Each structure stands twice: as C-alpha cells, then as structure tokens.
Amino acid sequence: MCSHVSTVNTDKCCHGGKVNTNICSHGGTVNTDMCCHGGTVNTDMCCNGGTVNTDMCCNGGTVNTDMCCNGGTVSTDMCCNGGTVSTDMCCHGGTVNTDMCCNGGTVNTDMCCNGGTVNTDMCCHGGTVNPDMCCHGGTVSTDMCCHGGTVSTVMCCHGGTVNTDMCCNGGTVNTDMCCYGGTVNPDMCCHGGTVSTNMCCHGGTVSTDMCCHGGTVNTDMCCNGGTVNTDM
C-alpha cells in the first residue's frame, strides 16, 4: 500500500489461503476491508489523486479485483455469497464507484472508460452477472437488477456516455450494444423473465426505452450511419 498525504486503513480476512493486495493512492486516504471464506483474494488498485475505499465480501472462494483511476476516487463495495467475484476497471479522469451484490455465485465485470466517471450498481439474486463495457470519452453509468439469475451485458461506445438501467424480475437479461460515435442510453424493464437486446449503430446515438410486464422482450437492431431511437 502506498498513500502520500495521510490515512491508510486495511482489514483482511481469508479462510482458505492466499490474500494478495497492492493499493497505491497519491493524494491521501486508502481504506480497505476484505473478507473471503474459501481461499484467494487478489486486489490491485491504483488511484492518482486521492481516496480509494474498498469493501469486499465473498463467501465461497476467489475475489479478484484490478482497478485503475487517474484523477481521484475509487470506491468499491462488492458482496458475492457463492464464490467468484472478478472485476477489472480502468478510468482515466477520475471517479470509479462500484456496488455489486450477487447471491448465488459469479460476478464478472470489465469496464474501461477513458475520460472520467464510471458508476456501476448491480444486484443479481440467483447467480451470474457478467457485464463488459467500453467507453472512450467519459461517463459509463450502469444500474442493473435481476432477481432470478443471469445478467449478461456487453456494451461498446467510442465517443463518450453509456447510461444503462435494467430491471428484470424473473431471470435472464442479455444485452449486446455497439455504438461508434458517442451516447448509448438504454432503459429496460421486464417483470417475468428474459430480456434479450442486440443493437449495432455505427455513427452515434442509440436511445432505447423498453418496458414489458409479463415476460420476454427480444430486440435486434442494426443501423450503420447514426441514431437509433426506440420506445416500447
């Protein structure tokens, strides 16, 4: 651990073998609390600008976290009861905030934002949350809630701003979006199970609002040239 300008607090608990932690913050304040019952907690965090706060709990084995934020403030709260939390986040410009809760096993997250600000809140009761997001230009905001198991999300936006809010009560949200040019804003709500979305827009701007009460929303869109707006 390395902090220039006061305050490094760390608490670790691992029953089963191996805790490896490397944290570096230039600007003050590193607070870390980790608990893993089952073996293996690996954490590497780098924040140049001050303040890294991390709280992780995995009952079942294996928490792997790698975060890099150049500009200040990395805050992470993760809880997975059932084994395996893997997180890789890179934000150049300041501020990565992550809150994840998966009761049932397996949360895998890879996010890259070059330009500042990645905010993620995920809750899945039933097992398996795998989001992958890439935004070059700043601002990735994600809020996902799935009660019943399985949220799989891949988003790629080159130009800035990916905002996603998804709620599926009943199991299975699969989303794949690709936008080259900036701005992907989907909002999805399905009560009853199964939301599958595939969107491809080369040129900028995909805006999606979907609400289905009763189960099953499947959407496939491809626009090469910019601007897909959808309200269902």
Secondary structure, 3 states (H helix, E strand, C coil): CEEECCCEEEEEEEECCCEEEEEEEECCCEEEEEEEECCCEEEEEEEECCCEEEEEEEECCCEEEEEEEECCCEEEEEEEECCCEEEEEEEECCCEEEEEEEECCCEEEEEEEECCCEEEEEEEECCCEEEEEEEECCCEEEEEEEECCCEEEEEEEECCCEEEEEEEECCCEEEEEEEECCCEEEEEEEECCCEEEEEEEECCCEEEEEEEECCCEEEEEEEECCCEEEEC
